[in-house]
């Protein structure tokens, strides 16, 4: 049986379909999204929730002319399928396949690349400014979820858009939290009034009449405005947006295609910024995702029939799980310790801490800057905050880390999950810059564990330390090391000699690359090349005594290994140490080259970056040969 989707050769083809055909197409899109995510993983629940919204948008607006900016991109799978990527959709998030987020180089219909939240309104406003400067007449539509609206940048964008007053459409996809209480029929009635052209014309005529009353016109008008604003804020759900200069419409049913079409047609040419509030159900059309939308927000491969994730039962616990357990243990003994995260209690492993110590757990929403400065305030008042963020999202709070934490030497511990290459989420989510952006900040301690025991000890050490510290660890399974009882406080800045005597080749590794270094050393020893392995532990401060001792042994080659950008990273720190100490030794650095790494599985990406043990050993052997 031929599917309606087979007839969609161009996104504009959606405009030819009847409501019943659009509803059938919605079901087909959901089946394709579910099938693909079951095999590849992905952001299933949010994309299922926006299928009807996407069809309503493309059945009214012109995708050849108008621009759509999808915030974060978690909700854009239907958009991808309809814009020429249906044939390749099965490759979603796989090596050399299509990305999980909008990407300008992937499709001309991806108006703006996304992956981090709260950027859509600012980007869309930038497009409207250029549109007007060039005298063009296309629509710009930003689609932002209610979660992303907790991010400060979204409000910065709303504020300036309202101030400029340019023609901009913002679709607020409300799928989890109610931003304002739904007042039902009154809200829908007010929305219909605002959409009617007679309303805008009558409003303008009345204002003109009042303003022309001699002596008192402006005063009456101003008083009327105050009264109107007070009443409106009390009875309408969009009072906040109206105050910011937007025409507010909604809430409307985000699964009623016909109702959305009616609204979109009427706002297509409306003057000034408009915000349309639509309500959708996350996971729509797949019962397991509807029942547990958080679980299916971003999910790995799963059994489509049951919704259960497909896991390797023999796999060790993840670093996130180890962090979660450790936080619980430390929480019982350290009553000054508090935990902070930015909309990621599950992803960072803090849910167990939140359940056990609810009064000491704080989820601030998508607001990393606020999270770090709030933590600094907590530290200034005597607490020891542990701020758990993904490495890539901590980038958003760089100024706060510098100015609010480190400048004041406050005891705040940053726990950076998903550090290094994270796999299928790709370049917007790889955490490969944290060594570089943290190690140059005065007073910051930066450490990375080689295994799960060291993660426990580093977290314990950081919480004991009376100053700013960061612990970074990778996504996925840990090494499988047996967990020790209790904790060991590490000496700040002290490395660990794992094997060798410092002669021949010295492998200086940190964090996730220690395991790779140990295996590479084994391969070198098999090739009759003497190898020493050092677990450096600390990117800052470096163990100057260890490095000095090694250089005194006059190794033939010093090798640095890190899952971080080479520019300004751990290897750079070793080179700086040698230059400052006036020491000479040949150095070979392994890490992420000066380019963005695409998506794929973590082993595939490590291989692309030359960070697998055999690749490391082969390059060392080649380097020794050329050096001799």
RAURQUI-V364803 format. One record per residue. PSI is psi in radians with two decimals (* if undefined). NEAR is the number of other ideal C-beta (glycine too) atoms within 12 Angstrom. Layout:
psi: <PSI/PSI>
near: <NEAR/NEAR>
//
This chain:
psi: <2.22/2.33/2.69/-0.61/-0.55/-0.42/-0.10/1.68/-0.30/2.54/-0.46/-0.30/-0.38/-0.54/-0.30/-0.14/2.54/2.96/-0.77/-0.66/-0.63/-0.68/-0.67/-0.70/-0.65/-0.73/-0.69/-0.74/-0.74/-0.70/-0.75/-0.72/-0.77/-0.82/-0.76/-0.75/-0.56/-0.60/-0.64/-0.24/3.01/-3.04/1.45/-1.01/-0.82/-0.61/-0.58/-0.60/-0.36/0.18/-0.89/-0.69/-0.76/-0.77/-0.69/-0.72/-0.81/-0.30/-0.15/-0.87/2.86/1.83/-0.32/-0.51/-0.82/2.73/2.34/2.22/1.94/1.99/2.39/-0.94/-0.07/-0.43/0.27/0.27/-0.72/-0.68/-0.76/-0.78/-0.71/-0.25/0.79/0.16/0.32/-0.77/-0.52/0.09/-0.46/-0.30/0.14/2.19/0.21/2.81/2.22/0.12/-2.97/2.68/2.89/-0.01/2.77/2.44/2.12/-0.63/-0.20/-0.59/2.46/-0.25/-0.11/1.66/-0.48/2.34/2.39/3.11/-0.50/2.62/2.79/0.28/-0.25/-0.73/-0.76/-0.78/-0.77/-0.68/-0.69/-0.67/-0.66/-0.61/-0.82/-0.69/-0.84/-0.62/-0.60/-0.01/0.53/3.08/0.52/2.82/2.57/2.17/2.11/2.23/1.95/2.36/2.80/-0.55/-0.75/-0.36/-0.07/-0.20/2.41/-0.61/-0.57/-0.72/-0.56/-0.73/-0.77/-0.75/-0.81/-0.58/-0.75/-0.62/-0.72/-0.61/0.35/2.79/1.88/2.40/2.18/2.16/2.01/1.88/1.75/1.76/-0.02/-0.93/2.60/1.89/-0.68/2.62/2.32/2.09/0.33/-2.20/-0.65/-0.75/-0.80/-0.64/-0.81/-0.65/-0.74/-0.67/-0.79/-0.51/-0.42/2.27/-0.48/-0.56/-0.86/-0.70/-0.76/-0.70/-0.76/-0.76/-0.75/-0.73/-0.72/-0.72/-0.83/-0.76/-0.49/-0.03/2.16/2.38/-0.70/0.02/-0.90/-0.67/-0.78/-0.76/-0.75/-0.76/-0.73/-0.67/-0.77/-0.79/-0.80/-0.77/-0.71/-0.79/-0.78/-0.76/-0.52/-0.55/-0.20/2.52/-0.26/0.40/-0.72/-0.82/-0.64/-0.71/-0.48/0.05/0.11/2.58/2.15/2.35/2.20/-3.00/2.58/2.77/2.01/0.09/0.06/1.65/-0.74/-0.73/-0.72/-0.69/-0.76/-0.77/-0.80/-0.65/-0.65/-0.41/-0.11/-0.58/0.32/2.52/2.53/2.99/2.45/2.40/2.12/2.12/1.93/2.53/2.16/2.89/2.09/2.30/0.18/2.22/-0.10/1.85/-0.77/-0.65/-0.58/-0.67/-0.63/1.22/-0.58/-0.74/-0.60/0.20/-1.01/1.99/2.62/-3.01/2.51/2.84/2.00/-0.58/-0.64/-0.38/0.04/2.38/2.56/1.92/2.72/1.93/-0.36/-0.09/2.45/2.84/2.72/2.83/-0.61/-0.71/-0.71/-0.76/-0.78/-0.84/-0.71/-0.71/-0.69/-0.84/-0.79/-0.55/-0.57/-0.62/-0.39/1.69/-0.17/-0.12/2.26/2.74/2.38/2.40/2.92/1.45/0.34/0.87/-0.64/-0.86/-0.60/-0.12/0.35/0.02/-0.69/-0.72/-0.71/-0.69/-0.71/-0.63/1.12/-0.53/-0.20/0.26/2.40/2.00/1.98/0.06/-2.99/1.38/1.18/-0.68/-0.82/-0.72/-0.79/-0.75/-0.66/-0.72/-0.69/-0.71/-0.71/-0.77/-0.69/-0.44/0.01/-0.06/2.96/1.71/2.45/2.00/1.95/2.03/2.77/2.53/-0.77/-0.54/-0.40/-0.39/-0.51/-0.25/0.44/-0.84/-0.67/-0.63/-0.75/-0.99/-0.73/-0.49/-1.08/-0.69/-0.58/0.04/0.75/2.52/1.41/2.26/2.12/2.17/1.93/1.73/2.89/0.65/2.55/-2.75/2.22/-0.07/-2.22/-0.36/-0.34/-2.80/-0.45/-0.26/-0.18/2.30/1.16/0.33/-0.03/-0.65/-0.76/-0.75/-0.14/-0.61/-0.34/0.00/2.14/2.34/-0.17/2.32/2.26/2.12/2.74/2.28/2.60/-0.37/-3.06/-0.61/-0.71/-0.56/-0.79/-0.81/-0.64/-0.68/-0.73/-0.77/-0.76/-0.71/-0.49/-0.41/2.35/1.06/3.12/2.38/2.63/2.35/2.14/2.44/2.72/2.96/2.67/-2.92/2.52/-2.84/-0.27/0.19/2.49/2.33/2.33/2.76/2.50/-2.90/2.72/2.16/2.10/2.56/2.17/2.21/0.23/2.23/3.13/2.09/2.03/-0.62/2.73/3.05/0.19/-0.04/2.84/-2.09/2.28/2.13/1.94/1.94/2.70/2.44/-2.29/-0.33/-0.08/-0.77/-0.73/-0.66/-0.72/-0.76/-0.69/-0.67/-0.67/-0.75/-0.66/-0.74/-0.64/-0.47/0.27/0.57/2.07/2.27/2.38/2.42/2.24/2.21/1.82/-0.47/-0.91/2.13/-0.54/2.24/2.59/2.67/1.61/-0.63/-0.78/-0.81/-0.69/-0.77/-0.75/-0.75/-0.54/-0.45/-0.11/1.06/2.70/-0.57/2.34/2.26/2.26/2.44/2.20/2.60/1.13/2.83/2.37/-0.60/1.95/0.17/-2.65/-0.79/-0.67/-0.67/-0.69/-0.75/-0.70/-0.73/-0.80/-0.72/-0.77/-0.58/-0.09/0.49/2.52/2.35/2.50/2.36/2.36/2.17/2.36/2.34/-2.75/2.14/3.06/1.15/2.78/2.35/2.30/-2.95/2.80/-3.09/2.75/-0.77/-0.69/-0.73/-0.65/-0.67/-0.73/-0.54/0.04/0.57/0.27/2.63/-0.78/-0.69/-0.71/-0.82/-0.77/-0.74/-0.63/-0.77/-0.76/-0.73/-0.70/-0.75/-0.77/-0.60/-0.65/*>
near: <7/9/17/27/31/15/18/35/15/19/36/22/25/38/25/17/28/17/21/13/23/37/24/25/37/40/26/31/40/37/25/38/48/36/24/37/42/30/26/36/27/46/42/49/42/47/51/45/44/51/49/42/51/49/44/41/47/41/35/35/35/23/32/19/20/32/35/48/42/47/44/44/45/47/50/50/41/48/43/44/40/41/36/23/31/33/18/22/36/22/24/40/39/27/24/18/28/37/40/47/42/40/31/18/15/30/28/19/33/30/38/34/28/41/37/34/40/38/35/47/48/35/38/43/39/26/32/37/21/18/23/20/11/11/8/17/15/27/36/38/46/46/52/52/49/37/35/46/42/28/36/29/31/39/28/20/37/38/22/25/38/28/18/24/21/30/31/46/44/49/49/43/49/36/41/26/21/17/31/27/17/21/21/15/12/20/28/26/17/28/36/20/22/33/29/18/16/13/21/22/12/15/21/15/14/20/21/14/15/22/20/15/16/10/9/14/18/16/15/20/21/16/15/23/21/14/14/22/18/16/16/26/19/15/21/34/32/37/26/24/37/33/23/29/27/41/37/38/40/43/39/39/28/39/32/24/35/23/29/40/30/24/37/38/21/27/38/27/20/28/18/27/37/44/48/46/43/40/36/42/29/39/35/37/31/36/20/28/35/25/16/21/33/25/24/38/32/39/42/31/25/30/17/24/13/12/26/17/23/20/18/14/9/8/16/22/28/28/45/37/30/38/45/36/27/46/46/29/25/35/31/15/17/28/15/22/36/38/48/44/44/43/38/38/29/27/34/40/35/40/28/25/36/27/18/20/26/17/14/27/28/30/30/30/31/37/35/40/34/31/45/41/31/31/43/35/23/30/35/20/15/15/28/35/42/50/54/51/50/43/48/37/42/41/32/31/41/28/20/35/41/24/19/30/41/34/21/22/21/36/35/48/48/55/50/52/45/41/51/44/43/41/34/39/40/39/31/32/42/39/43/45/37/49/45/32/35/41/38/24/31/19/27/37/39/44/49/47/43/37/33/32/29/39/46/37/32/48/48/34/32/45/39/26/32/20/29/40/45/46/48/53/47/46/38/30/27/32/29/18/22/12/23/17/9/14/24/19/17/32/21/26/26/26/38/30/26/28/26/27/20/29/20/28/44/44/52/51/47/50/49/44/48/38/35/39/42/31/28/38/36/23/27/35/23/16/21/12/31/25/40/35/40/43/37/47/40/44/49/40/27/37/30/24/19/31/36/20/21/40/26/17/24/18/35/28/34/41/45/43/52/47/47/46/35/31/24/28/42/49/38/27/38/45/27/23/33/26/14/14/19/10/24/13/30/24/35/34/36/41/43/37/19/16/15/25/35/32/36/30/27/30/19/23/34/35/20/25/35/29/39/27/32/21/23/40/34/21/28/41/28/18/24/26/14/12/17/11>
//
